[in-house]
Amino acid sequence: MEQGAPRILVVDDENAICQVIQDYLSLRRFEVATAGNYDEATSLLGAERFDVLLSDIRMPGKSGTDLLRYTRRHHPNTATILFTGYADIGIAVTSMQEGAYDFILKPIHLEQVHMSIHNALEKRALKEEVRRYQRGLEDLVEKRTKELREALRLVEAANLDTVTRLSRAAEMRDDETGNHVLRIRSYSAALARELGMPGDEVGKLYVASSMHDVGKIGIPDHILLKPGRLDAGELSIMKSHAVIGARILADADSPMLQVAQVVARSHHEKWDGSGYPDGLSGETIPLSGRIVALADVWDALTTRRCYKAAFSLTSSKDIILKSSGSHFDPDVVAAFRRVEDEFQSIFAQFQDESSSVAHAPTEN
């Protein structure tokens, strides 16, 4: 057999079936070994590397389903395909749920076996590519986490200007406006005061809210800067910025950074439980996260982004009010209504050039 050919292990207590499949696959440049039962198969799996395991379900002693579980536990890189002469849909569904790549009914058609192996190898290669990407991303996040943690240790002894500049650096990776963090912290502090938070807690949230999206530093540029709609996989990676941000800020001794960690993880949660990353709802969402959630959405609505124009202040307000009890905590929305004038003053104070609704009507 030629070097690097896919290696297949065929397991069936009927030697004739093993021989037919082995002869067929060998002609198609696969390296094929055979086993007659569970024990022979596990012995071969322990001694050699196989790309695909092709096994009958019903055999004397332990079954092909047992072999599937063993292989998944001890040889996760081996793709398992099961076949049987019993057309039991329940067994098929269970097998697929437990990790089988395919399920074939006897009598076996050799072309179907070939196609099933081909598909399993492609699917396995795709999974390995995803695993490699995830490992690379985890390594990158870990590297950047270590670097940023050291930076944040110095931030604790530095002033608010240093925090602001670090937060701006993270925000501006995805074309956020330069004054975004200045507005977010002012909006958040206004809401916190109106909700009766103690002054020291307001102060911590004022600084901590600047770092709500610090986890974006761990999102690959091709996703973060993509101009069009993200697909499901990209959206899942993008949503991971909340968890990444919390990891970056984890284990801090500083009370302010502890608040920042909570905000980073929870500011995309929604009152009705449909948010992420933890699907929290109602008052199980930390108050700091509920406050920054509204501040962040308000700023997104009222400023121009690369993917949308700015909404008018009136339209933005209507969206916030209509989202009370679904996206936002009704008490936070009520506080927003009471400090609406302060929000508009903050908006005017920290406008960005050509990016806001400066000339949009503000109907009252």
N, C-alpha and C positions, 0 to 999 in steps of 0.2 A: 504494500500500500504506500501511496506517496506521502511525503512528509506533511504533517499538518492537516491531514484529512479528518473530518469530524468523526468522533468515536462514539459508537452506539452499543448499548448493552441490551440484548433481547432476552426477556425472561418468560418462559412458558414451560409447564410440565410436559407438554407434548413436543418431543424433540423434533418431529417432522416440521412443525410450524416454525420452530427456531431456525431449522436448516434452510427452509424456503426463504424466510425473510433475510437470513444472513447472505445467501447466494444472491438474492435480488439486490440488496443494498451494496454488497461488495462490488458488483458490476457498475454501480454508480459512485464508486470511489469513496465509500465510507469504510472505516475500520470497524468491524463488527465482532463482538464477543457474545457468547450465549451462556445462560444459566437456567437450571431446571426448577429452582425453587428460591424461596426467600433467603435461606442461609447461604447458598452459592452466590446469589446476587450481592448480598451485603459483603461477602468476602472479597469479591471482585471490586466492588465500589471502594472498599478500604485500601485495596492494593494499587488500583489504577484510576486514572482520570477518565470520566466519560462525559460527553456533551449532552447526550440524550439517553434516557432509560425508557425502553418500550416494554411494558409488562402486562401479562394477563392478570385479571383480577382474581379469578377463582383458581387456586392451586392448593395442593395438599399442604397442611400446616398453615403458616401465616400467609395472608392474601396479598394481592397486589396493592390493595389500599394500605395495608400495614407497611409495605415497601415504599409506597409514596410518602407516608409520614416519616419513615426513617430517612429517606433521601432528602426530604425537605429540611429535616433537622440537621443532618450531618454533612450533606453535600448539596447545599442550596444552589450551587451554580449548575447542577445537572437538571435539565428539563425533563419532566416525567410525562409520558403518554401512556394511558391505560387502554386495554381492549378487553372485550368480554363477549361471550355468546349469549348473554342474557340481557334483553332489551329493557332494562330497568331504569326509567328516567330519574328515579330518586337516587340511585347509585351514581349516575352520571353527574347530577347536580352536586351531590356531596363531594365527589372526586374533584370537580372543578373548584368548589369552594375551598378544598383543602390544598389546592395548589397545582393540580394536574393541568398541563398545557393543552391537552386534547383528550377525547374519549372516542374510541373506535369500536364499532360493533363487528363481531364475526358473522359470516365468513369474511376474512380480511381480504380487501382488495389492495394489492401491492402498490398500485399507483396512489391510492389514498394514504397508505403508510408513508410513502415518499413525500407527498405533499404535506402531511402532518408534521413530519420531521423537519422539512424545510421551513414551515411556518414557526415551529417551536424554536429553531435556531435563530430565526430573524427576531422573534419576540424576546428571546434570551439576550441577544446582542443589544437590543434596544434598552432592555432593563439594565444591562451592565453599563451602557452609555449614560443612562440617567443616574446610576449609582456613582459613576466616576465624576459626573458633573456635581452631584450633591456633595461628594467628598471634597472636591475642589472648592466648592462654595463654602463648606464648613471650615476648611482650612483657611480660606480667605477671611471668613468672618472671625475665626479665632485669632488670626494674625492682627486684623484691624481692631478687634476687641481689646487685645493686649495693648496695642498702641494707644487706643483712645482712653483706656482705663488709666494709663499713665498720664495722659494729658489731663484727664478729669481730676486726678489726684492733685495736680498743680492748680487746676481751676479753683479748687476749694479754697486755696490761699490767695487766689487772684480776685479781681473785681468783676462787676457785672459786665463790663465791656468785653472781657475775655470770653465769658460764657456766650454773649451775644454773637461774637465773631465765629466761634466754633459752631454754633447752631446755624448761623447763616451759611457756613461752608457746606453743611449737610443738606440744607434746604435747597441751595442753589445748584446742586448736582442735577436736579430734575427741573431746572428752569423756573424754580419758585422765585417770586419777586423779592427784591432785596430787603424790603421792610416787613416782610411776612412775620418774622419772629418778633419784631417790635410790636406789631399790632396784636399778635396772638397773646403775648404776655399781658398787654394792657387790657384787652378784652377779658381775659381770664381773671385778672385781679379785680376788675369792675364787678364781674358776676360773683366772685368769691366774697367780696365786701357786702354786696347786696344780700347774699344768702346768710350773712351773719358769721362768717368764719373769723376766728381770732386774727389779730393783726399779724402775728408771727407766721401763722399758717398762710395768710394771704401773701406775705413776703416770699415764703418758700415756693408757693405756687407761681408767683410772678416770674421767678427765675427758672423754675423747673419746667414750666410750660414751653419755654424756648426750645427745649430739647425733645419735644413730643415726637418728632420725626427723625431723630438721630439715627435710627436703625436703617434709614435709606442708604447709609454709607456702605451697607453690606449687600445692596441689590445691584446685580450686574447692569452695566450701562445700556446694553442692548434692550433690556426690559424697562429700565427707569426712563430712558430717553425715547422710547418707541412712540412715534407720533400717532399711530392708529390704535384701534381697540386691541387690548391684550386678549390672547386666547386663554383657555381655562388653566393650562399649565403655567403660563406667564403670570396670570392673575394670582395663582396660588403662591408663586415665589414673591410677587410684589407684596401680597398681604403679610408675608413673613417679616416685613420690616418692623412690625409691632413687637414680635418676639425677639428679633435681633436687637432692637433698641433696649428692651428690658434686660437682655443678656449683657449688653455693653454697660449698662448702669447698675448691674447687680452687685451685691455684696459691698456696697459703699457704706462707710461709717457716717458720712454726712447726711443729716436729716433732709437737706434740700435734694440731694441726689437720690435719696430713697423715694421722695415724692416724684422726682423725675422718672424713676423706674416704673412706678405705678401708672403715671400719665402715659409713658411711651407704650405700655402694654394695653391700656384700657381705653384710649381715646377713640378707637374705632368700634367699641361696643355700642349696642343700641338698646334703648329702653325696652323694646319688645323682644329682645333676645336674638335678633337676626344679624347682629354684628360679629366681629371677629377680634382676637383669635380664639376666645374662650366661650363665645356664645352666652355671655352673662346677660341678665335682664334685671330691670328695676333697680332696687337699692343694693343688689349684690354688686353692681358696678360701682367702683370707688367714686366718691363725689368729685374728686379732682379730675378723673377721667370724664365724667358727665359734663363738667364745666368746659374742659378743653375741647370736647367733641363739638359743642355748640360754637365755641369761638372759632374753631378750625373751619367748620362748614360755612359760617358767616363770612369768613375771610375769603374762602374759595368762591363763594357766590358773588361777592362784591368786587372782586379783582379779576382782571383779564389773565387767563392762563394760555399756554400754547395750544390747548385743545378747545378753548371756548372764549367767547366774549364775556365781559362783565355784565351781571344783572344790575338793574336799578336797585337802589336801596329799598324802595317799596316792594318790588318783586321779591327781593331777598328776604325781607321781613315776612312777607306772606308765606314763603316756603318754610321758614323757621316755625311760624305759628301753626301751620298745617301739619308739621312733623311732631308736634307736641303729643306725647303719649305713644309714639311709634319709634321715631329715631331718638327723640330727646326727652329727658326728665321734665315733666310738666312744671315742677318747681323751678328748674333752671330757666325754662322758657318764660315763666312768669317774672323771674328776676330780670331777664333780658328785656322784657317790655318796660319794666320800671327804669332801666338804665339806658334806654334807647338813645336818648340825647347824648349820653356819654360815649356810646358806641360811635355815633356819627362824628363826634369831636375827635375821637381816636382815629377814625377813618380819614378825616381831613388832615390831621397832624402828620400821619405817616403814609401819605400817598406815594405811589411809585409813578415815575414818568411814563405816560402813555399806557398805563396798565390798569387804571381804575375807572370808576364811573363818575369821575370828577364833573363831567358835563351832563350826566344823566339826570332826568327829573327825579326829585325826591318828594313825591306826593305825600302829604300828611293826612 
